Amino acid sequence: MAEKERYLDLPLEEVLGDRFGRYSKYIIQDRALPDARDGLKPVQRRILYAMYTDRNTSDKPFRKSAKTVGNVIGNYHPHGDSSVYEAMIRQSQHWKMRMPLVEMHGNNGSVDGDPPAAMRYTEARMAKLSETMLTDIHKQTVDFMPNFDDSQEEPVVLPAPFPNLIVNGSTGISSGYATDIPPHNLGEVIDAAVKLIDQPDASIDKLMETIKGPDFPTGGIIQGVEGIRQAYETGRGKVVVRGRAEIEALRGSREQIVITEIPFEINKASLVKKMDELRIDKKVEGIAEVRDETDRTGMRIVVELKKDADAKGVLHYLYKATDLQTQFNFNMVAIADKTPRLMSLKSLLEAYLVHQKQVIIRRTNHDLRKAKERAHVLEGLIKAVSILDEVIAVIRSANDKQDARRKLQEAFSFSEEQSEAIVMLQLYRLTNTDITTLEKEAEQLRKNIETWEALLGSDKKLAAEMKKELRSIKKDFNDERRTDVEEQIEEIKIDLEVLVPPEDVQISVSKEGYLKRSSIRSYTASNGEAPSMKESDRLLFSGEVNTQDTVLLFTKSGSYAYLPVHKIPEMKWKDAGQHLANIISIDSQDSIVAVSVVKQIKDAVGYYTFVTKKGLIKRTPVKDYEAQRHSKSLMAVKVKKEDELIQVLETNGNTTLTISTLHGYSLTFSENEVSPTGQRTSGMKAINLKDEDSVAGACIQNGSSSLLIVTNRGAVKRMLPSVLETGSRASRGVRILKELKKNPHRVVFTAAVSGDDVIAIQTNDGVVVEQNAAKVRPSDRYTNGSFVVDAAAGGGIKDVWIYRK
């Protein structure tokens, strides 16, 4: 052959597709997915068959695991020994298998995730239940196939006299398919199979009268019967699985949570570690100590609580934050008719029953054939005894055994099988006793043949035999259900007090977006001095709040940041704080316009009333701003691109609002004129603005407050409520400044002031002038107020704010 003919020139995608297709077919059919009939993957089946053929059964002494592994990889499974040993280990682990199929001496791992000892140290043998899986396998009950080197044969499937796939479940990942079938209670599954034999049209609801749901080896509690029903009907569904926990009282008004069962497939050591980390990181308040007291008597995890801690609240938090509560996702995929299929509970049971019927038919046919062969031989022996002298004479006249057989067939019409039995007959069998025995055996065979023929001829009798054998397995191996099933999934409600200890703290928010929380002790030690800030920055808010309160920061773009107080960075009072952009995701060009502190926001009453520069107003209930997500800014009000939010007022539903404009108009109207709308809305017109006019500010008016305005020229004016006329929303309002043709005054700040309020005016050159609001003489609407600062000399007004001494 020429060198170039040794290689095929094929497209890469064709080669890859073909090779991956072959590989996928192999791992789907012959590695990762269980057979719907016996519930075993090939490696599991080969382990049990190798133990069975090696007589490594439950009534014999334990044998080195390495010997079994060697037999498996040498005769049936040409893969690495670790894959075989790991499969063997899993079949012996009582916390993973509902009914273990292998018994093991030595370290076979633990529920803490500890690895098993090497196979040279452990010993294993078949469990009594797994022996039944191979019952009558020598009676041609299942098909056999050649092993990997054609040196011997191995079973395609085991006889399996109980629905092992549903009882022990299975998990596996192959190419394009995965399976996750939970374990169930043996007695319930057998009862359901019997019911399906009697009622082939039984619905899932009928079967669920018997099978309540999965029954995990680790116990626990399943919640969500609807999820179970969906999984049983479609093959897919999910349920909540939680550990079993009790709250026990201790001396001194203390309690402890004792966990005796954990969810299936959860690592206990990791669970305990996670619980202790919650205590160390102070994610939950009230845990004093977490201990693992598990011993040979059973599992026991103790979560000891501090005095007066909320035990139920802590337990709910553990359910939510750890694997003490998990979800189990059904994905019931199995190999049926050599094809991977997503199967319902009924189709799994039907696949098993079809297989079991075939096993019984094949076994009966085998027994019937053997019985007929034996009956035929007995007929010849009994006939030979009745003419014994002639038979002996013929045999004595023969030259050898073969000649004797031939002469017997010619002389007395014996068949080849009968003549073989006669020449092999031992002399002591010719006594009267043994003749009687032969006749009794023949009679018994006749009865057996009648019974087996009747069985094969009647579906009803076949069904009765199947039910009898299933009930026999249940009688020998059934045990109590370990997992409780609850109808509904309990909604976990966590009280904030469980997560955050109530503590009064001082928080500060600066105009440029720096914020922090400090202990009252740190604040008191500063003697009321302002924290360090940039020269261009100032405090926007400073106050005493509780760690269980919530701070909402509203920005000019209409966004808001939702910050539980306990999540604000804790620092010393003298420190500047951390910028908002480092705490949540927010536009760096955005700026804070209002700060609101709310207690129990979900139960809050009142409204946020938003006013924009272009004269829009919106009123929304405070409780609408409760948020679950704290990592990024959220929409507070929909603001158009050319507009911006300038004021957020906290109103009660019956307040009077005053809106002032840049060009000196003011409109006072009732809050009730603004209909409440949802969170993500833009609102309605608040005031009718002239061209080039805009809103300068808004405030809440009451009988004791005055309206104070500051103009761009540094003038301050205070007006009593009596001089302000009440109008209707969306009208022009009234003038509050005297119009000048040259260098007119423009409103840059407006607020409602009373009592000890102090107004601070900062010019562009950094000079701050303060004025007690009460000392500003009240005036009518047609004046421009009195000058407090020389704005022209200071480069104009940069900032104005109010604070109370």
ZIRAVEN-V211272 format. One record per helix or strand. SS is the DSSP state (2 for helix, 1 for strand). FROM is the first residue (numbers start at 1). LEN is the number of residues. If there is no record, write none. Layout:
# ZIRAVEN-V211272
((SS;FROM;LEN) (SS;FROM;LEN))
This chain:
# ZIRAVEN-V211272
((2;3;4) (2;12;21) (1;35;1) (2;42;12) (1;63;2) (2;65;11) (2;81;10) (1;102;4) (1;123;4) (2;128;5) (2;137;3) (1;144;3) (1;153;3) (2;164;5) (1;170;4) (1;178;4) (2;186;13) (2;204;5) (1;221;3) (2;225;10) (1;236;7) (1;244;7) (1;254;8) (2;268;13) (1;287;6) (1;295;1) (1;298;1) (1;301;5) (2;311;11) (1;325;7) (1;333;4) (1;339;4) (2;345;42) (2;388;10) (2;401;12) (2;416;8) (2;427;4) (2;432;26) (2;459;19) (1;484;3) (2;496;4) (1;504;7) (1;514;6) (2;520;6) (1;539;8) (1;550;6) (1;559;6) (2;565;3) (1;570;1) (1;578;2) (2;580;3) (1;585;1) (1;592;7) (2;601;3) (1;607;6) (1;616;6) (2;622;4) (1;632;1) (1;634;2) (1;645;7) (1;656;6) (1;665;6) (2;671;3) (1;676;1) (1;684;2) (1;695;7) (1;706;6) (1;715;6) (2;721;3) (1;726;1) (1;734;2) (1;747;7) (1;757;7) (1;768;5) (2;773;3) (1;778;1) (1;786;2) (1;797;8))
